[in-house]
Amino acid sequence: MDLFDQALKISMLGLDEGSVQGMNKLIWQQDFTDSRTDLSAWNIRLGNDLLDNDGKPIHPGWGNGEQQYYRGDAKNLYIDESGLNLCARREPIETDDGRSFVYTSARLDTKDHFSYQYGKLVIRAKLPVGQGLWPAIWLLPQEQAYGPWPASGEIDIMEARGRLPRQVSGTLHYGKDWDHKKLDEYSYQLEDGTIDQFRDYTLEWNESSIRWLVDGHCFAERTMEPDMPFDKSFYLVLNLAVGGWYDTVAIDEAALPAVMTVSGIWLYK
């Protein structure tokens, strides 16, 4: 843990973990439009395999049937004046183990660098439009206190199907094991414009509820129940997938290259 992480955790310990109302103290920020901002708080993930806690592959397609191979190459992940860009491309590659992939893209997360329990997290992002694209902003547990997925939970702040440019969703995954997994999904139709405009995707989370907002409008709220695992610290994940079970349709290669841009992230307590 570096000094920044220590200071962040110390500052969060003394804050009220109660109502999200009045959360206006900025705790953590990533301004990707500032040329001085780097990715030191992020892990750049590579490959096509979902890994276990020891880094060993357990499921191809990241467990979701995703067709892309994640890379850290500058063609797939870069910062410019608009922000942090995750770029999905049609780029055939062959891996060292002999597997072939037609698409590349990017995925990164803050595991072991930044995690939080309760607060108001705002992500300003512009998402790509195109059939078969799956941009996502989500949270996973820093420690699997209740067991492997889905027992320790997953919070999806925003997911979108690229073929539905006016719709986004927020979701909770939980349950004691795979056979008893539960899913609470809430979809929202944008009142004007589409996902390929910069919008604020917000999660307000405390011990009694989780709320999803787009541009300040709350479109869903889920009251917490005693058996839910959402009382621990979670870390942030950003990724742009190509294909996968979320929307089992043919991939529109004319939409590639496609870019998901995150201009900034703010956490308030």
Buried (B, 14 or more C-beta within 10 A) or exposed (E): EEEEBEEBBEEBEEEEBEEBEEBEEEBBEBBBBEEEBEBEBBBBBBBBBBBEEEEEEEEBBBBBBBBBBBBBBEEBBEBEEBBBBBBBBBBEEEEEEEEEBBBBBBBBBBBEBBBBBBBBBBBBBBBBBBBBBBBBBBBBBBEBEBEEBBBBBBBBBBBBBBBBBBBBBBBBBBBBEEEEBEEBEBBBEBEEEBBBEBBBBBBBBBEEBBBBBBBEEEBBEBEBEEEBBBBBBBBBBBBBBBBBEBBEEEBBEEBBBBBBBBBBBBBBB
